[in-house]
Amino acid sequence: MEKKDKESSLGITVKKSEDISEWYSEVVIKSELVDYSAVSGCLVFRPYSYAIWEIIVAETDKRLKKLGVQNVYFPLFIPESLLKKEAKHVEGFSPEVAWVTEAGDTKLNERLAIRPTSETIMYDSYAKWIRSWRDLPIKYNQWNNVVRWEFKHPVPLIRTREFLWCEGHTVFATKEEAEKEIFEILHTWEDICTNYLALPYVKGRKSESEKFAGAVATYSLEFLLPNGRAAQGPDAHFDGQNFAKAFDITFLNREGNKEFAWQNTWAITTRMLGIMVLMHGDDKGLILPPKVAPVQVVIVPILFDATREKVLREAHSIAKELGKHVRVKLDDRTEYNPGWKYNEWEMKGVPLRIELGPKDVEHDQAVLVRRDTGKKETIKIASLSKKIEEALEHIHTSLFEKAEKFLYGNIVDVRNFKDLGKAIKDKKMAHALFCGDEDCEAEIKEKTGATSRVIPFDQKPVHEGKCVNCGKDAKFWIYFAKNY
């Protein structure tokens, strides 16, 4: 791209508050997170987004390994006969499956599914490997890609036909062990979302109609976005013995008796990048939480012919020192002026910017600028490292608290259908009394366009409350919101 073309196309042309969908599309493309590909619904992850994903992968993987999880890799292709072994599972995924039917000019004897998820291909092997209680637990995880071809209107990072994730598939001798792991995994997801992505959530169990196909119970973190729609985040599924029975995953217990194993599956995906962008970004572009920012600090020297060497020498010295503790970039490009660079790095969401001119060098100081607030502060160069460490921590806390205020400020308790409908129309998340009936849930969706999100672990008293839709006795409180 020519310089003038790049300059003219840099800025965001719509406000987030006026058209969040168009704003989002512009931000993810112009910040160079992703690009569209020649395959409809499939993205190119550019280096900037992939670097964020690598940080999420590294931090998640570190925590999973502490839980005893090992990484493996299974084939991308799944024989149709395996995919059909668990009836509810294949029914849930059949509209989304892409098939390979030919190799060259030769028709395959059996169709091969391009991995929508790996339960079936992995559990065929598990059935061969597991013989006794000594072989358990198995805690395997894959970092891979999957393909789900079920929709017409993809949204970059949020809903694409191919995405990246981890998929954990664990096997235990007892129900208690499996259930214990579910909450260990949920704690891991909470840690990543809170302490790295600065994203607050509501958590709980999915309704029967919204749970994972083939699972006994699904648990997830749910996020409310600025457009009033909810997005499901990382999840964990207690599969009970459903897949064990379908794939004959059995073992001899300590008493020598044959039993079916107990299983879990769980995942975190690249959707989290999209949720992060939607939650934190502003009219200038991305705002990245410091811990996942590929560049945490950018140094922009202000160069004039007479003082160029002196300023650049100091800028390199600062970059070298800061590089011991943070991810820093020195932008010493000569083809763009400082103002243009400021806009570009703001677009890319870099948490902190250091401006360094000849007068700053003369006074042993630099100007530190926060991306989230735009606040500028003049700092002595000798104090920069400490000040930057403090500022990065404060930025993370500030982003989380702002998002948390938005979340809880947009959750409404409702006790009747009128209030439920109003909450959904007003782009809120409704916290409602519910009977738990699947037909009633479907009726709510038909009337309001909202789906159930989760049944929260922390339940308020139900007393003699009635379901917001049908008026029957309520069994629990549940969240409703429109799905992104």
Sequence and secondary structure as in RCSB ss.txt:
>XXXX:A:sequence
MEKKDKESSLGITVKKSEDISEWYSEVVIKSELVDYSAVSGCLVFRPYSYAIWEIIVAETDKRLKKLGVQNVYFP
LFIPESLLKKEAKHVEGFSPEVAWVTEAGDTKLNERLAIRPTSETIMYDSYAKWIRSWRDLPIKYNQWNNVVRWE
FKHPVPLIRTREFLWCEGHTVFATKEEAEKEIFEILHTWEDICTNYLALPYVKGRKSESEKFAGAVATYSLEFLL
PNGRAAQGPDAHFDGQNFAKAFDITFLNREGNKEFAWQNTWAITTRMLGIMVLMHGDDKGLILPPKVAPVQVVIV
PILFDATREKVLREAHSIAKELGKHVRVKLDDRTEYNPGWKYNEWEMKGVPLRIELGPKDVEHDQAVLVRRDTGK
KETIKIASLSKKIEEALEHIHTSLFEKAEKFLYGNIVDVRNFKDLGKAIKDKKMAHALFCGDEDCEAEIKEKTGA
TSRVIPFDQKPVHEGKCVNCGKDAKFWIYFAKNY
>XXXX:A:secstr
  HHHHHHT S  S TTT HHHHHHHHHHHTTSEEE SSTT EEE HHHHHHHHHHHHHHHHHHHHTT EE    
SEEEHHHHTSSHHHHHHHGGG EEEEEETTEEEEEEEEE S SHHHHHHHHHHH  BGGG  EEEEEEEEEE   
 SS BTTTB SEEEEEEEEEEESSHHHHHHHHHHHHHHHHHHHHHTS    EEEE  TTTS TT SEEEEEEEE 
TTSEEEEEEEEEEEETHHHHHHT EEE TTS EEE EEEEEEEETHHHHHHHHHH BTTB    GGG S SEEEE
E   TTTHHHHHHHHHHHHHHHTTTS EEE   SSS HHHHHHHHHHTT SEEEEE HHHHHTTEEEEEETTT  
EEEEEGGGHHHHHHHHHHHHHHHHHHHHHHHHHHTEEEE SHHHHHHHHHTT EEEEEE   HHHHHHHHHHHS 
EE  EESS    TT B TTT SB  EEEEEEEE 
